[in-house]
Amino acid sequence: MADKLMIVMVNTDPSNGSELGAPFYQAAIAAAMEFEVEVVLTGRAGELAKRGVAEKLKVRPSDDKNVYQLMQEAHANGVVFKVCTPTLEIWGDDLIPEIAETVGGAYIISEAMDDDTVTFTY
């Protein structure tokens, strides 16, 4: 059985908060279950790595927590957040402190092909 979960958020549209709940909830739950978990933000979803963006978003309008708070909770559970290098060229490098490192496409492919890693994409 794999012991690592990699969640690649590439097609998720940050302007649609309802798309953001599942990946962050699942990441937090997997980390609480003691799996190694990383979330890679790239493409359109890479904007979530930029300071101030996720704070303005909610999964549902009635939620008490914003998306950044969900990301902080996942991080507190052990989720490692990474951002893809080309994303910085689009959204800039003023990143939230939860971003552990910048990775490239080769890293994502290498991890996704590893037998010990399960990959979810959103």
N, C-alpha and C positions, 0 to 999 in steps of 0.2 A: 504494500500500500504506500502511496506517495505521502510524504510528510511536509510538503510545501504547497501552498496555494499562491499563485500569481494571478492577480486581477489586473487586466489591461483595460483601462478606460480610454477608448479612442473614438467611439461613435456617439458617446453620451453627450447630449446637448445641455450645457450648463444653464441655458435660458429656460429649460423645462425641468423644474425642480423635482417633478414626480419620477424622473429617470435616475435620480441620484441616491435614493434611499437604499435600494437593493445592494449595490456593490459595497457601500460602506457598512451596512448592517451585517452582510455576510462576511466581510473582512473581520469585523470586530468579533463576531461569533466564532469564526475559525481560529482566531488568535486566542480567544478565551478557552478554546478546546485544546490549546497548546500546540497548534500547527504553526509552522513558520509561514508568515503571510506578508506579502508585499503588494502594494497597489502602484502601478505605473500609470502616470497621467501623461497622455500624449494626444496629438491631434486637437480636435475641438475641446475635449475634456481637459487638455493641458491648462486651460485658463483657470481651472480650479486651484492650481498651484500658485497663482498670483495673489499677493496680499489684497484683502478687501473684497474679493469676488465671492467666495463661498459664504462669507458672513452675510451677504445680502440675499441669499437664497434659502428657501424652505422646501422640504419635500411636499408638504401640504400647507396651505395657507393657515390652517388652524394649529399647526405644530408650535410648541414652545421653543424648540431648539432650531437653530439654523444649520445649514449644511456644514459650515466650518466646525461647529460644535460636535457634529457627528464624526467628522474627521479627527478631531482632537480625542474623542472617546476611543475611536479605533486605534489611534496612535498610543494612547495610554494602555490599551490592552496588548500592545506589542506589534501592531501593524507598522511596517516600514513603508514610507511613501517615497517614490522616486518620480522624477520627471525626465522625459525624453529630450535629448539635446536639441532637435529641430524646434521643439515647442518653445524654447527660450527665444529663438529668433522671431517667433510670432508674437508671443505674449510678454516678453521681457524677462528680466532676471530678478525682479523684486518679489521673492518667493516667501511663502509661509514658512515658519521655522520647522515645521514637521517634515519638510522635504529633506531626506537623508543624503541623496546623491542624484547626480545627473547620469543617465545611461543612454546608450545608442541602440539602434535597431538590432545590431548583432547580439547585444546582451539579451534583448527580448526573445529573439529567435533561439539563442542558445539555451535559455532557461525553459522556454516552452517545449523544446525537444528533449529535455532531461526527463528520464523515467521517474524521478523522484518528485516531479513538479506537476501539479494539475493546474491548467490555465483556464480562467474564465475571461471572457471579453464582454465588454458593455459599450 
